[in-house]
Amino acid sequence: MGCRYRPDQIPNDISVIGEKTHKIYDEKLFPEEMGNISIYTEMGRFMLATYDALITKVNHEKHIYKEYIGVDSRAENPMRLAIY
């Protein structure tokens, strides 16, 4: 879905995106008797890009062939886990 990076860009309308997704879901899945399938999305830039910082605390460190740092926050606090 992306997000607005500059003030002159028009932001995405999540309600329009949801309505169109629901329409396609109904058109494609219900005729095939797959209307019980759920659709989930990853938290992404659309929801989180406007945040400037994630404040967290380091819990532990692991020094092997790579360096690992464990922190006390999770994906919903507010960045995606893959970014840590």
Secondary structure, 3 states (H helix, E strand, C coil): CCCCCCCCCCCCCHHHHHHHHHHHHHHHCCCCCCCCCCCCCCCCHHHHCCCCCCCCCEEEEEECCCEEEEECCCCCCCCCHHHC
